[in-house]
Amino acid sequence: MSHSFAAERVHVRAPGKLNVFFAVGAVQEDGYHDVASAYQAVSLYEDVWAEHSADFTIAISGTVDISGVPADDRNLAVRAARLVAQRIGHTGGVHLEIVKHVPVAGGMGGGSADAAAALVACDALWGADLGSAELHRLAVRLGADVPFALMGGTAVGVGRGDQLSPALAKGRFDWVIVPSDGGLSTPEVYAHLDVLRADPDISRAGQAPAVDPGVLQALRAGDPAALAARTKNDLQAAALSLRPDLRTALELGDASGALAGIVSGSGPTLAFLAGSAESALELQVTLSAAGFEALHVHGPVPGARVMGV
């Protein structure tokens, strides 16, 4: 199928995410877990440029360690580009240039943001005009966090996390992010959670996890203190068991004015909720002075969007 190309080069930006609430159900027969999450897109972004090419190629750089990021067809962004091409019958390829700022294997969905950006970029580059509903359907095929990176804002995700419903969030929430050297494997963290839950002294998860209504009320009210009282991550115990060194930063953040400190997703990135932008800045300075990398971000922010052509 031939298309009249809409542009020669397209730049798309997609956000990383935080799970401000993450409940994990019992392991299912297929080895996966049902989850219930409140996602918030935050102002730490992945940038993707797409331009015409005879084949599917990728170049990766960034301000984070990219040594573990595949630069071939294993990369989720390349898979996303191929899905769009297959969907519209495009017979050429695309060259993707990715500049990463979200920690790799850090529980903030950086790879999923790359994939979402690639979907939007290829749709615009090739003049496909697939529409948001069709792009969402393609995103679901790529992984649980890709649809949210496409949507952005604040949302509730259930099932595998990809059944999304937008959630109203008033105002701005300020976070301090502390990345960590060395990622954590998401499957390994889930498997370790199952091991911990096999202990009879630890309560088992219910079959149908749900987001605490108090989390949604706090988001609607724009109340960081109320959100801090309700935030939780069922994967945190497993992540800290695998990486006990993370406790030092968590304890320092809690002692230095953070309203709450949590492991982001499957970790090892830590996220501290602050009461205001000023409080976040003070916390960032304290953590930095203690030798930790600390980044001040805010949410919610939009999902993957075209920045320029």
Secondary structure per residue as TSV (DSSP state, phi and psi in degrees):
chain	resnum	aa	ss	phi	psi
A	1	M	-	360.0	137.6
A	2	S	-	-101.6	147.1
A	3	H	-	-132.3	146.3
A	4	S	-	-82.9	113.6
A	5	F	-	-67.0	136.8
A	6	A	S	-84.0	-22.2
A	7	A	-	-159.8	164.2
A	8	E	S	-90.5	-29.6
A	9	R	E	-153.2	137.3
A	10	V	E	-128.0	135.6
A	11	H	E	-111.3	124.1
A	12	V	E	-125.2	139.7
A	13	R	E	-117.2	135.5
A	14	A	E	-133.3	144.7
A	15	P	E	-89.9	154.0
A	16	G	E	-74.8	172.4
A	17	K	E	-134.7	159.3
A	18	L	E	-120.4	144.1
A	19	N	E	-94.8	100.0
A	20	V	E	-75.0	-15.9
A	21	F	E	-149.8	133.2
A	22	F	E	-146.9	107.2
A	23	A	E	-107.1	136.0
A	24	V	E	-118.1	125.1
A	25	G	E	-80.8	-177.8
A	26	A	E	-67.7	155.1
A	27	V	E	-65.1	138.1
A	28	Q	-	-93.2	174.3
A	29	E	T	-62.1	-28.7
A	30	D	T	-85.1	3.5
A	31	G	S	90.9	-8.4
A	32	Y	-	-93.4	167.6
A	33	H	E	-119.7	138.4
A	34	D	E	-75.4	144.0
A	35	V	E	-132.3	165.0
A	36	A	E	-137.3	120.1
A	37	S	E	-134.0	146.2
A	38	A	E	-106.4	112.9
A	39	Y	E	-95.1	146.3
A	40	Q	E	-135.1	126.1
A	41	A	E	-78.6	134.4
A	42	V	E	-124.5	166.5
A	43	S	E	-81.7	47.1
A	44	L	E	-123.3	116.0
A	45	Y	E	-117.3	157.0
A	46	E	E	-106.5	136.9
A	47	D	E	-112.6	129.9
A	48	V	E	-128.5	127.9
A	49	W	E	-109.6	137.1
A	50	A	E	-123.5	134.7
A	51	E	E	-142.1	159.2
A	52	H	E	-64.1	143.9
A	53	S	E	-156.8	157.8
A	54	A	S	-74.7	-23.0
A	55	D	S	-131.5	-179.6
A	56	F	E	-100.0	109.6
A	57	T	E	-131.3	162.9
A	58	I	E	-148.0	142.7
A	59	A	E	-128.8	135.0
A	60	I	E	-126.8	132.7
A	61	S	E	-143.5	-176.8
A	62	G	E	159.9	179.2
A	63	T	S	-95.7	3.2
A	64	V	S	-119.1	167.5
A	65	D	-	-67.9	117.7
A	66	I	-	-108.6	12.8
A	67	S	T	-62.0	-26.5
A	68	G	T	-96.4	7.2
A	69	V	S	-90.6	120.8
A	70	P	-	-68.6	140.3
A	71	A	-	-113.7	45.5
A	72	D	S	-148.0	-159.7
A	73	D	T	-66.2	-10.0
A	74	R	T	-74.7	-18.7
A	75	N	S	-69.4	132.7
A	76	L	H	-62.9	-30.9
A	77	A	H	-67.8	-37.9
A	78	V	H	-66.3	-41.5
A	79	R	H	-61.7	-37.5
A	80	A	H	-63.9	-44.8
A	81	A	H	-61.5	-42.1
A	82	R	H	-64.2	-36.1
A	83	L	H	-62.6	-43.6
A	84	V	H	-63.6	-44.4
A	85	A	H	-60.0	-43.9
A	86	Q	H	-63.3	-41.0
A	87	R	H	-63.8	-37.0
A	88	I	H	-102.0	-1.4
A	89	G	T	74.7	27.1
A	90	H	-	-75.9	129.0
A	91	T	-	-97.8	-7.4
A	92	G	S	-91.6	-162.2
A	93	G	E	-127.0	-159.6
A	94	V	E	-154.8	145.6
A	95	H	E	-104.2	124.1
A	96	L	E	-105.8	129.5
A	97	E	E	-112.7	117.7
A	98	I	E	-113.4	128.6
A	99	V	E	-115.4	113.2
A	100	K	E	-97.6	136.4
A	101	H	-	-126.4	-13.4
A	102	V	S	-86.3	132.4
A	103	P	-	-52.7	136.6
A	104	V	T	-78.5	134.7
A	105	A	T	51.9	39.7
A	106	G	S	-110.1	5.0
A	107	G	S	82.5	15.2
A	108	M	S	-115.1	8.3
A	109	G	-	71.6	33.1
A	110	G	H	-63.8	-43.7
A	111	G	H	-64.1	-36.4
A	112	S	H	-67.6	-36.9
A	113	A	H	-63.5	-40.0
A	114	D	H	-59.3	-43.9
A	115	A	H	-65.5	-43.4
A	116	A	H	-61.5	-42.8
A	117	A	H	-63.3	-38.5
A	118	A	H	-65.6	-38.9
A	119	L	H	-59.0	-48.8
A	120	V	H	-67.3	-41.0
A	121	A	H	-65.1	-44.9
A	122	C	H	-68.6	-38.0
A	123	D	H	-58.5	-42.6
A	124	A	H	-75.1	-41.1
A	125	L	H	-61.5	-43.0
A	126	W	T	-91.8	3.2
A	127	G	T	62.5	33.1
A	128	A	-	-74.4	-36.4
A	129	D	-	52.5	51.6
A	130	L	-	-71.6	-27.1
A	131	G	-	89.9	157.5
A	132	S	H	-65.5	-36.2
A	133	A	H	-65.9	-42.8
A	134	E	H	-70.9	-38.6
A	135	L	H	-62.7	-37.2
A	136	H	H	-63.0	-41.6
A	137	R	H	-61.7	-40.5
A	138	L	H	-66.5	-39.2
A	139	A	H	-61.6	-39.5
A	140	V	H	-59.2	-34.7
A	141	R	H	-70.5	-16.3
A	142	L	H	-95.8	-21.5
A	143	G	-	151.6	161.5
A	144	A	T	-63.9	-33.9
A	145	D	T	-89.5	-10.8
A	146	V	H	-66.6	-43.7
A	147	P	H	-58.8	-37.1
A	148	F	H	-70.7	-37.9
A	149	A	H	-61.3	-30.7
A	150	L	H	-71.0	-41.4
A	151	M	H	-79.3	-49.6
A	152	G	B	71.5	-166.5
A	153	G	S	71.5	-133.6
A	154	T	E	-131.4	138.9
A	155	A	E	-154.0	158.2
A	156	V	E	-102.6	131.5
A	157	G	E	-120.9	133.7
A	158	V	E	-129.4	-179.3
A	159	G	E	72.3	-121.5
A	160	R	T	-84.4	1.8
A	161	G	T	102.7	-5.0
A	162	D	T	-100.8	-3.7
A	163	Q	E	-89.4	95.5
A	164	L	E	-101.7	143.1
A	165	S	E	-132.1	125.9
A	166	P	E	-59.5	143.9
A	167	A	-	-122.5	138.2
A	168	L	-	-74.8	129.8
A	169	A	-	-130.8	122.0
A	170	K	-	-90.8	138.4
A	171	G	S	72.7	-151.1
A	172	R	-	-129.1	138.9
A	173	F	E	-113.7	130.1
A	174	D	E	-104.2	133.1
A	175	W	E	-128.8	149.8
A	176	V	E	-114.8	121.9
A	177	I	E	-100.2	133.1
A	178	V	E	-118.9	100.5
A	179	P	-	-69.2	167.9
A	180	S	-	-137.2	143.1
A	181	D	S	-64.7	135.4
A	182	G	S	79.3	121.1
A	183	G	-	-81.9	174.3
A	184	L	-	-117.6	136.5
A	185	S	-	-74.9	123.6
A	186	T	H	-57.8	-47.5
A	187	P	H	-59.4	-35.5
A	188	E	H	-66.7	-39.2
A	189	V	H	-66.0	-44.2
A	190	Y	H	-61.8	-43.2
A	191	A	H	-62.8	-38.3
A	192	H	H	-70.1	-34.3
A	193	L	H	-59.6	-42.9
A	194	D	H	-62.4	-37.7
A	195	V	H	-63.6	-46.3
A	196	L	H	-62.0	-39.5
A	197	R	H	-72.5	-16.3
A	198	A	T	-71.8	-16.5
A	199	D	S	-68.5	124.7
A	200	P	T	-62.8	-18.1
A	201	D	T	-81.4	-7.5
A	202	I	S	-108.9	128.0
A	203	S	-	-64.4	142.7
A	204	R	-	-81.7	155.5
A	205	A	-	-78.8	149.7
A	206	G	-	-72.8	166.5
A	207	Q	S	-77.1	-23.2
A	208	A	S	-129.0	84.6
A	209	P	-	-65.1	151.2
A	210	A	-	-142.1	153.1
A	211	V	-	-77.0	132.9
A	212	D	-	-57.6	124.4
A	213	P	H	-56.1	-29.4
A	214	G	H	-63.5	-29.5
A	215	V	H	-65.3	-45.7
A	216	L	H	-66.9	-36.5
A	217	Q	H	-65.0	-41.7
A	218	A	H	-65.3	-39.9
A	219	L	H	-65.1	-44.1
A	220	R	H	-62.5	-35.5
A	221	A	H	-82.8	-11.4
A	222	G	T	64.0	37.8
A	223	D	-	-110.2	98.0
A	224	P	H	-64.3	-33.2
A	225	A	H	-65.4	-42.1
A	226	A	H	-67.0	-37.4
A	227	L	H	-65.9	-41.2
A	228	A	H	-59.6	-34.2
A	229	A	H	-71.5	-18.8
A	230	R	H	-112.4	-14.1
A	231	T	-	-66.3	144.7
A	232	K	E	-161.9	163.3
A	233	N	E	-145.0	111.6
A	234	D	T	-64.7	-20.2
A	235	L	T	-82.4	-7.9
A	236	Q	H	-63.0	-43.2
A	237	A	H	-60.2	-41.7
A	238	A	H	-67.8	-42.4
A	239	A	H	-63.4	-42.5
A	240	L	H	-70.9	-29.2
A	241	S	H	-67.1	-38.8
A	242	L	H	-77.0	-30.4
A	243	R	-	-130.9	72.9
A	244	P	T	-63.2	-17.9
A	245	D	T	-65.2	-18.9
A	246	L	H	-69.2	-19.4
A	247	R	H	-62.6	-32.1
A	248	T	H	-60.3	-48.7
A	249	A	H	-67.2	-39.1
A	250	L	H	-60.2	-45.6
A	251	E	H	-66.8	-38.7
A	252	L	H	-65.3	-43.4
A	253	G	H	-61.3	-44.2
A	254	D	H	-62.4	-35.3
A	255	A	H	-82.5	-6.9
A	256	S	T	-115.1	22.3
A	257	G	T	106.5	-3.3
A	258	A	-	-65.9	138.9
A	259	L	S	-71.1	-32.2
A	260	A	E	-160.0	149.8
A	261	G	E	-130.2	130.7
A	262	I	E	-138.2	156.6
A	263	V	E	-74.8	133.6
A	264	S	-	-82.9	117.4
A	265	G	T	57.1	-127.4
A	266	S	T	-88.1	4.7
A	267	G	S	77.3	-178.6
A	268	P	S	-93.8	6.3
A	269	T	-	-62.0	138.8
A	270	L	E	-105.6	146.6
A	271	A	E	-128.9	126.4
A	272	F	E	-113.7	126.6
A	273	L	E	-88.1	129.3
A	274	A	E	-110.4	159.7
A	275	G	S	-77.8	-19.7
A	276	S	S	-162.6	171.8
A	277	A	H	-62.4	-39.2
A	278	E	H	-65.1	-42.8
A	279	S	H	-64.4	-37.5
A	280	A	H	-63.4	-41.6
A	281	L	H	-62.9	-43.5
A	282	E	H	-61.8	-42.6
A	283	L	H	-65.4	-41.1
A	284	Q	H	-58.8	-44.5
A	285	V	H	-62.8	-43.6
A	286	T	H	-62.3	-46.6
A	287	L	H	-66.9	-39.7
A	288	S	H	-63.3	-41.3
A	289	A	H	-63.4	-26.7
A	290	A	T	-84.7	0.7
A	291	G	T	99.0	5.5
A	292	F	-	-94.8	143.6
A	293	E	-	-72.3	128.7
A	294	A	-	-136.5	131.2
A	295	L	E	-123.1	132.2
A	296	H	E	-92.9	120.0
A	297	V	E	-129.4	168.3
A	298	H	E	-140.7	162.7
A	299	G	E	-151.8	169.1
A	300	P	-	-82.8	154.8
A	301	V	-	-127.6	163.7
A	302	P	B	-65.5	163.0
A	303	G	-	-80.4	-165.5
A	304	A	S	-54.9	129.6
A	305	R	E	-150.7	152.8
A	306	V	E	-73.1	128.9
A	307	M	E	-98.8	-26.2
A	308	G	E	178.2	161.4
A	309	V	-	-129.4	360.0
